[in-house]
Amino acid sequence: MLFNSIDFAIFLPIVFILYWSVANKALELQNLLLVAASFVFYAWWDWSFLSLIVFSTLVDYTIGLKLKLEDNQFRRKVLLLASIFVNLGFLAFFKYCNFFLDNFVAAFSFFGAAMEATSLKIILPVGISFYTFQTLSYTIDVYRKKLEPTNDFIAFSAFVSFFSQLVAGPIERATRLLPQFYQRRRFNYSQAVDGMRQILWGLFKKVVIADNCAEFANQIFNNSADLNGSTLVLGAVLFSFQIYCDFSGYSDIAIGTARLFGFDLMKNFSFPYFSRDIAEFWRRWHISLSTWFRDYLYIPLGGSISMKIRNTFIIFIVSGFWHGANWTFIVWGVLNAIYFLPLLLSGRNRNIITIVAAHQRLPTLKELLLILKTFTFTVFAWIFFRAENLPHAFDIISAIFSYRLFEAPKVSNAFDFFILTILLIYFIIQEWNGRRWNYALEKFGLKWHRSIRWGLYLLLFIIVCLLGGNKQDFIYFQF
């Protein structure tokens, strides 16, 4: 079920009403309703893959209880490895089986040994990359004795399958989200209004900005061989806004929806395109994933500066591979590691930790240049992320760095592009003004008269309805 669908517009109010009326009488009823609603939400796409979520839930719930009773360190490690094997095993099969098979055949063919293999017809279950990492956080933290394993199977099932963030995050830690299922939620009007405001901004980012950018970016990338360098640069920039607004828009809707039910999910994006270096960018982009890799992979690897260099490449390559079974994602990860290394080696990776222009309305010239530099490097890396394959990416880059870069860009529909440009300008201004908040609309206009403030919300809603692009799946559903 898509957040930007009529189905969800009907589903959400029904669950909301049942949750705060019938289920409001007891905590267990609240959690049980959320489990049932989450299963319906996921089954709307394909009910057959519910078995994966149920099986993963049973495995990690059981292993958590076993870890509580087990003192022998060897057997504890075996239990942890069992959880890792089950969760990552599912992920590896559904997501990477054909990738390894195709590259295995290609390697033998390269050395002159002809082989043939037929790719398996495997459907990637939506959200598997997200909920496997979420359940893994539970067993790892229980193993590390940072979290007491739960005896409440319903609460644990709700934690694993919570529909708000089930299919595209944020990837919540068990230490943070699971305890919220132990406490009975009571309706809070201010929290619910804030949730609706964040949902509205998320829909604007997804439906208006991302989907309209996608129409032009797709045309440009799909016809890259016929276009000049400046048009390809435009396509890369539009894709950069598309992926940010698509994914952060989903996160806004997920976080806002959770607030309607009394939950507090972690912030997943913090205005990353205003970053002044790549280290700051990665502290602000897909925060739930980057901190997951930091805490469960990078820090445990530890070591000297040479090992940190190794670990940096491991983290970024794994991050790229997590996004998809394609060499383009791996190159994207390597590029970001190369961007990051100079900051790490010079000890400047933590130099910028404050919000840009924290006490000013506008950035200084130096800050603006740093933002533009970081954005340029990021856009360049996104070319690999968006390209169909490595030859496609290199063809685009080759065309960009040619004399045709200085030709005027060409777009298929000048009027629609003009409207999109106006919307992008408004979006950037709104994001800049809200950069100190959790999301751009959080405190905007709160001191205005209620009629003016709600008029703004109504206007944004009308824009979402009238200016939304052709409805498209969220990009991160494929990851």
C-alpha positions as CSV (number, residue, x, y, z in Angstrom):
1,M,0.0,0.0,0.0
2,L,1.5,3.3,-1.0
3,F,1.4,6.4,1.2
4,N,0.4,8.5,-1.8
5,S,-2.6,6.4,-2.7
6,I,-6.4,6.5,-2.2
7,D,-6.1,3.1,-0.5
8,F,-3.9,4.6,2.2
9,A,-6.1,7.7,2.5
10,I,-9.0,5.3,3.4
11,F,-6.9,2.9,5.4
12,L,-5.3,5.4,7.8
13,P,-8.5,7.1,9.1
14,I,-10.1,3.7,9.7
15,V,-7.1,2.4,11.8
16,F,-6.8,5.8,13.5
17,I,-10.5,5.7,14.6
18,L,-10.3,2.0,15.8
19,Y,-7.0,2.6,17.6
20,W,-8.3,5.6,19.6
21,S,-11.8,4.2,20.3
22,V,-12.1,0.4,20.5
23,A,-8.4,-0.4,21.1
24,N,-7.8,2.6,23.4
25,K,-9.1,0.6,26.3
26,A,-6.0,-1.5,26.8
27,L,-2.3,-1.6,25.8
28,E,-2.5,-5.1,24.4
29,L,-5.5,-4.2,22.2
30,Q,-3.6,-1.2,20.8
31,N,-0.6,-3.3,20.0
32,L,-2.7,-6.1,18.5
33,L,-4.6,-3.7,16.3
34,L,-1.2,-2.3,15.0
35,V,0.0,-5.8,14.2
36,A,-3.2,-6.6,12.3
37,A,-3.2,-3.2,10.5
38,S,0.5,-3.7,9.6
39,F,-0.2,-7.1,8.1
40,V,-3.1,-5.7,6.1
41,F,-0.9,-2.8,5.0
42,Y,1.9,-5.1,3.8
43,A,-0.4,-7.8,2.4
44,W,-2.0,-5.1,0.1
45,W,1.2,-5.5,-2.0
46,D,1.7,-9.3,-1.7
47,W,0.2,-11.4,1.1
48,S,2.5,-14.3,0.4
49,F,5.6,-12.5,1.7
50,L,3.9,-12.0,5.1
51,S,5.4,-15.4,6.0
52,L,8.9,-13.9,5.8
53,I,8.0,-11.2,8.4
54,V,6.3,-13.7,10.6
55,F,9.2,-16.2,10.4
56,S,11.8,-13.5,11.1
57,T,9.7,-12.2,14.1
58,L,9.5,-15.7,15.5
59,V,13.2,-16.4,15.1
60,D,14.4,-13.2,16.7
61,Y,11.8,-13.3,19.5
62,T,12.9,-16.9,20.4
63,I,16.6,-16.2,20.1
64,G,16.2,-13.1,22.3
65,L,14.6,-15.3,25.1
66,K,17.3,-18.0,24.6
67,L,20.0,-15.3,25.0
68,K,18.5,-14.2,28.3
69,L,18.9,-17.7,29.7
70,E,22.3,-18.5,28.2
71,D,25.5,-17.6,30.0
72,N,27.9,-19.6,27.9
73,Q,29.7,-17.2,25.6
74,F,30.2,-19.7,22.8
75,R,26.5,-20.7,22.7
76,R,25.5,-17.0,22.9
77,K,27.6,-16.4,19.8
78,V,25.9,-19.4,18.1
79,L,22.5,-17.9,18.8
80,L,23.5,-14.5,17.5
81,L,25.0,-16.0,14.3
82,A,21.7,-18.0,13.8
83,S,19.8,-14.7,13.8
84,I,22.3,-13.1,11.5
85,F,22.2,-16.1,9.2
86,V,18.4,-16.2,9.0
87,N,17.9,-12.4,8.4
88,L,20.8,-11.8,6.1
89,G,20.2,-15.2,4.4
90,F,16.7,-14.1,3.3
91,L,18.2,-10.7,2.2
92,A,21.0,-12.4,0.3
93,F,18.7,-14.8,-1.5
94,F,15.9,-12.4,-2.6
95,K,18.2,-9.4,-3.3
96,Y,21.6,-10.7,-4.4
97,C,21.1,-14.3,-5.8
98,N,20.9,-13.3,-9.5
99,F,23.7,-10.7,-9.0
100,F,26.2,-13.3,-7.8
101,L,25.0,-15.8,-10.4
102,D,25.4,-13.4,-13.3
103,N,28.8,-12.2,-12.1
104,F,30.0,-15.8,-11.5
105,V,29.1,-16.7,-15.1
106,A,30.7,-13.5,-16.4
107,A,34.0,-14.2,-14.5
108,F,34.2,-17.7,-16.1
109,S,33.4,-16.3,-19.5
110,F,36.2,-13.7,-19.1
111,F,38.7,-16.5,-18.7
112,G,37.5,-18.3,-21.7
113,A,35.3,-20.9,-20.0
114,A,31.9,-20.6,-21.6
115,M,29.0,-21.0,-19.1
116,E,25.3,-20.5,-19.3
117,A,22.9,-19.8,-16.5
118,T,19.4,-18.6,-16.4
119,S,18.5,-15.9,-13.9
120,L,16.0,-17.0,-11.3
121,K,12.6,-15.3,-11.3
122,I,12.9,-13.9,-7.8
123,I,10.6,-11.1,-6.6
124,L,12.2,-8.8,-4.1
125,P,9.9,-8.4,-1.1
126,V,9.2,-4.8,-0.3
127,G,10.9,-3.6,2.8
128,I,13.1,-6.6,3.4
129,S,16.3,-4.5,3.6
130,F,14.7,-2.4,6.3
131,Y,12.9,-4.8,8.6
132,T,15.8,-7.3,8.6
133,F,18.1,-4.6,9.9
134,Q,15.5,-3.6,12.5
135,T,15.1,-7.1,13.9
136,L,18.9,-7.6,13.8
137,S,19.3,-4.6,16.0
138,Y,17.2,-6.4,18.6
139,T,19.2,-9.6,18.7
140,I,22.6,-7.8,18.6
141,D,21.6,-5.4,21.5
142,V,20.2,-8.3,23.5
143,Y,23.5,-10.2,22.8
144,R,25.5,-7.2,24.0
145,K,23.2,-6.9,27.0
146,K,22.2,-3.4,26.1
147,L,18.5,-4.5,26.0
148,E,16.4,-6.8,28.1
149,P,14.7,-9.4,25.8
150,T,10.9,-9.0,25.7
151,N,8.4,-11.7,26.8
152,D,5.6,-9.8,25.1
153,F,5.3,-11.4,21.7
154,I,2.5,-9.0,20.5
155,A,4.6,-5.9,21.4
156,F,7.6,-7.4,19.6
157,S,5.5,-8.3,16.5
158,A,4.3,-4.7,16.5
159,F,7.8,-3.4,16.7
160,V,8.9,-5.5,13.8
161,S,5.9,-4.9,11.5
162,F,4.8,-1.4,12.5
163,F,3.2,-0.3,9.2
164,S,4.3,3.4,9.5
165,Q,8.0,2.5,8.8
166,L,7.8,-1.1,7.7
167,V,8.8,-0.9,4.1
168,A,11.2,2.1,3.9
169,G,12.2,3.1,7.4
170,P,13.4,4.8,9.4
171,I,15.3,1.7,10.6
172,E,14.5,1.9,14.3
173,R,16.7,0.5,17.0
174,A,15.0,-1.9,19.4
175,T,16.4,0.0,22.3
176,R,14.5,3.1,21.2
177,L,11.2,1.9,19.6
178,L,10.4,-1.4,21.4
179,P,10.0,0.3,24.9
180,Q,7.3,2.5,23.3
181,F,5.2,-0.5,22.7
182,Y,5.3,-1.3,26.5
183,Q,3.5,1.9,27.4
184,R,-0.1,2.6,26.7
185,R,-0.5,5.6,24.4
186,R,-3.0,8.3,25.1
187,F,-4.3,10.7,22.4
188,N,-2.4,14.0,22.3
189,Y,-4.0,16.6,20.1
190,S,-0.8,18.7,19.6
191,Q,1.2,15.6,18.7
192,A,-1.5,14.5,16.2
193,V,-1.6,18.0,14.6
194,D,2.2,18.0,14.3
195,G,2.0,14.5,12.7
196,M,-0.5,15.7,10.2
197,R,1.7,18.7,9.4
198,Q,4.7,16.5,8.8
199,I,2.6,14.1,6.6
200,L,1.5,17.1,4.5
201,W,5.0,18.3,4.0
202,G,6.1,14.7,3.2
203,L,3.4,14.4,0.6
204,F,4.4,17.8,-1.0
205,K,8.0,16.6,-1.2
206,K,7.0,13.2,-2.7
207,V,4.1,14.0,-5.0
208,V,4.9,17.5,-6.1
209,I,8.7,17.8,-6.1
210,A,9.9,14.2,-6.5
211,D,7.4,12.9,-8.9
212,N,7.6,16.0,-11.2
213,C,11.4,15.9,-11.1
214,A,11.2,12.2,-11.9
215,E,9.3,12.9,-15.2
216,F,12.2,15.1,-16.5
217,A,15.0,13.0,-14.9
218,N,13.6,9.8,-16.4
219,Q,13.3,11.4,-19.9
220,I,16.9,12.6,-19.7
221,F,18.5,9.4,-18.3
222,N,16.5,7.2,-20.7
223,N,17.6,9.2,-23.7
224,S,21.0,10.2,-22.6
225,A,22.8,9.2,-25.8
226,D,20.9,11.9,-27.7
227,L,21.3,14.8,-25.3
228,N,24.0,17.4,-24.7
229,G,26.2,17.7,-21.6
230,S,24.2,20.6,-20.0
231,T,20.9,18.6,-20.3
232,L,22.6,15.6,-18.7
233,V,23.8,17.8,-15.8
234,L,20.2,19.1,-15.5
235,G,19.0,15.5,-15.3
236,A,21.5,14.6,-12.6
237,V,20.5,17.7,-10.6
238,L,16.8,16.8,-11.0
239,F,17.4,13.2,-9.9
240,S,19.3,14.5,-6.8
241,F,16.1,16.4,-5.8
242,Q,14.0,13.5,-6.8
243,I,15.7,11.0,-4.6
244,Y,16.0,13.3,-1.7
245,C,12.3,14.4,-1.8
246,D,11.1,10.9,-2.5
247,F,13.0,9.2,0.4
248,S,12.8,12.0,2.9
249,G,9.2,12.6,1.9
250,Y,8.5,8.9,2.8
251,S,10.3,9.4,6.1
252,D,8.2,12.5,6.9
253,I,5.0,10.6,6.2
254,A,6.2,7.6,8.2
255,I,7.2,9.8,11.2
256,G,4.1,11.9,11.0
257,T,1.9,8.8,10.8
258,A,3.6,7.3,13.8
259,R,2.9,10.5,15.8
260,L,-0.8,10.0,15.1
261,F,-0.6,6.8,17.1
262,G,1.5,8.2,19.9
263,F,5.0,7.0,18.7
264,D,8.2,9.0,18.3
265,L,10.4,7.7,15.4
266,M,13.9,8.9,14.8
267,K,14.7,11.7,12.5
268,N,16.0,10.2,9.2
269,F,17.0,13.3,7.2
270,S,18.4,16.7,8.4
271,F,18.5,18.9,5.4
272,P,21.6,17.1,3.8
273,Y,21.9,19.4,0.8
274,F,22.9,22.3,3.0
275,S,26.0,20.3,4.1
276,R,29.4,22.0,3.9
277,D,31.4,18.8,3.5
278,I,30.7,15.1,2.7
279,A,31.1,14.1,6.4
280,E,28.3,16.5,7.3
281,F,26.2,15.2,4.4
282,W,26.5,11.6,5.7
283,R,25.5,12.7,9.2
284,R,22.3,14.2,7.7
285,W,21.4,11.7,5.0
286,H,19.5,8.5,5.8
287,I,20.6,8.9,9.4
288,S,19.0,5.6,10.5
289,L,21.0,3.5,8.1
290,S,24.3,5.4,8.4
291,T,24.2,5.2,12.2
292,W,23.2,1.5,12.0
293,F,26.3,0.8,10.0
294,R,28.4,3.0,12.3
295,D,27.3,1.2,15.5
296,Y,27.0,-2.4,14.3
297,L,29.8,-2.5,11.7
298,Y,32.2,0.4,11.7
299,I,32.9,0.7,15.5
300,P,33.2,-3.1,16.1
301,L,35.8,-3.3,13.3
302,G,37.8,-0.6,15.2
303,G,41.6,-0.2,14.9
304,S,44.4,2.1,13.8
305,I,44.2,4.8,11.2
306,S,45.0,2.2,8.4
307,M,42.2,0.1,9.7
308,K,39.9,3.1,9.8
309,I,40.7,3.6,6.1
310,R,39.8,0.0,5.4
311,N,36.7,0.3,7.6
312,T,35.6,3.4,5.7
313,F,35.7,1.6,2.4
314,I,33.9,-1.4,3.9
315,I,31.1,0.8,5.3
316,F,30.5,2.7,2.0
317,I,30.8,-0.4,-0.2
318,V,28.4,-2.3,2.0
319,S,26.1,0.8,2.0
320,G,26.2,0.8,-1.8
321,F,25.5,-2.9,-2.0
322,W,22.7,-2.6,0.5
323,H,21.0,-0.2,-2.0
324,G,21.0,-2.7,-4.8
325,A,22.5,-5.7,-6.6
326,N,24.3,-3.6,-9.3
327,W,27.9,-2.5,-9.7
328,T,26.7,1.1,-10.1
329,F,25.7,1.1,-6.4
330,I,29.1,-0.3,-5.4
331,V,30.9,2.4,-7.4
332,W,28.6,5.0,-5.8
333,G,29.8,3.7,-2.4
334,V,33.4,3.8,-3.4
335,L,33.1,7.3,-4.7
336,N,31.7,8.5,-1.4
337,A,34.5,6.7,0.5
338,I,37.0,8.6,-1.6
339,Y,35.2,11.8,-0.9
340,F,35.2,11.1,2.9
341,L,38.8,9.9,3.3
342,P,40.6,13.3,3.0
343,L,38.5,14.5,5.9
344,L,39.1,11.4,7.9
345,L,42.9,11.4,7.4
346,S,43.2,15.1,8.2
347,G,41.0,14.8,11.2
348,R,38.4,17.2,9.8
349,N,35.5,14.8,9.6
350,R,34.0,16.2,12.8
351,N,34.9,19.9,12.2
352,I,31.4,20.8,11.0
353,I,28.7,19.7,13.5
354,T,26.6,22.9,13.8
355,I,23.7,24.0,11.6
356,V,24.8,26.2,8.7
357,A,24.2,29.9,9.4
358,A,22.8,28.9,12.8
359,H,22.4,32.5,13.9
360,Q,22.0,34.2,10.5
361,R,19.3,34.4,7.9
362,L,21.8,33.7,5.0
363,P,25.0,31.8,4.7
364,T,28.4,33.5,4.3
365,L,30.0,33.4,0.9
366,K,32.4,30.7,2.2
367,E,29.5,28.6,3.5
368,L,27.6,29.0,0.2
369,L,30.7,27.9,-1.8
370,L,31.2,24.9,0.5
371,I,27.5,23.9,0.1
372,L,27.8,24.2,-3.7
373,K,31.0,22.1,-3.7
374,T,29.5,19.4,-1.6
375,F,26.3,19.3,-3.6
376,T,28.3,19.1,-6.9
377,F,30.3,16.1,-5.6
378,T,27.0,14.5,-4.4
379,V,25.3,15.0,-7.7
380,F,28.2,13.5,-9.6
381,A,28.0,10.3,-7.4
382,W,24.2,10.2,-8.0
383,I,24.9,9.6,-11.7
384,F,26.1,6.1,-10.9
385,F,23.2,5.6,-8.5
386,R,20.7,6.4,-11.2
387,A,22.4,4.9,-14.3
388,E,21.2,1.5,-15.6
389,N,24.8,0.1,-15.5
390,L,28.4,1.2,-15.5
391,P,28.7,1.8,-19.3
392,H,25.6,3.9,-19.1
393,A,27.1,6.0,-16.2
394,F,30.4,6.4,-18.0
395,D,28.7,7.4,-21.2
396,I,26.8,10.1,-19.4
397,I,29.9,11.4,-17.6
398,S,31.8,11.4,-20.9
399,A,29.1,13.5,-22.6
400,I,29.0,15.9,-19.6
401,F,32.8,16.5,-19.9
402,S,32.7,17.4,-23.5
403,Y,32.3,20.6,-25.5
404,R,28.5,20.0,-25.6
405,L,28.4,21.0,-21.9
406,F,28.3,24.6,-23.1
407,E,25.2,24.1,-25.2
408,A,21.8,25.2,-23.8
409,P,19.9,22.4,-22.0
410,K,16.9,21.0,-23.8
411,V,13.7,19.9,-22.0
412,S,10.6,18.4,-23.6
413,N,7.9,20.6,-22.0
414,A,9.1,24.1,-21.3
415,F,6.0,25.2,-19.5
416,D,5.9,22.2,-17.1
417,F,9.6,22.7,-16.5
418,F,9.0,26.4,-15.6
419,I,6.3,25.4,-13.1
420,L,8.7,22.8,-11.6
421,T,11.4,25.5,-11.3
422,I,9.1,27.7,-9.4
423,L,8.1,24.9,-7.1
424,L,11.8,23.9,-6.5
425,I,12.7,27.5,-5.6
426,Y,9.8,27.6,-3.0
427,F,10.9,24.2,-1.7
428,I,14.5,25.2,-1.3
429,I,13.5,28.5,0.5
430,Q,11.1,26.6,2.8
431,E,13.8,24.0,3.6
432,W,16.3,26.7,4.3
433,N,14.0,28.6,6.6
434,G,13.2,25.4,8.5
435,R,16.7,23.9,8.7
436,R,16.8,24.4,12.5
437,W,13.7,22.2,12.9
438,N,12.9,18.5,12.6
439,Y,11.2,19.2,9.2
440,A,10.7,22.3,7.2
441,L,7.1,23.0,8.1
442,E,7.4,22.1,11.9
443,K,7.2,25.6,13.3
444,F,6.4,27.6,10.2
445,G,3.6,30.1,10.9
446,L,2.7,28.8,14.4
447,K,2.5,32.4,15.6
448,W,0.2,33.4,12.8
449,H,-3.6,33.6,13.2
450,R,-5.1,30.1,13.0
451,S,-7.1,31.0,9.9
452,I,-3.9,32.1,8.0
453,R,-2.0,29.1,9.1
454,W,-4.7,26.6,8.2
455,G,-5.1,28.5,4.9
456,L,-1.5,27.7,4.2
457,Y,-2.0,24.1,4.9
458,L,-5.1,24.1,2.6
459,L,-3.1,25.7,-0.1
460,L,-0.3,23.1,0.1
461,F,-2.9,20.4,0.0
462,I,-4.5,21.9,-3.1
463,I,-1.0,22.0,-4.7
464,V,-0.5,18.4,-3.8
465,C,-3.8,17.5,-5.5
466,L,-3.4,19.7,-8.6
467,L,0.3,19.8,-9.3
468,G,1.4,16.3,-8.3
469,G,3.2,14.4,-11.1
470,N,2.3,11.0,-12.4
471,K,2.1,8.7,-9.4
472,Q,5.2,6.6,-8.9
473,D,6.4,4.1,-6.4
474,F,8.8,5.3,-3.8
475,I,12.3,4.8,-5.0
476,Y,13.5,3.0,-1.9
477,F,10.8,0.3,-2.3
478,Q,13.3,-1.4,-4.7
479,F,15.9,-1.5,-2.0
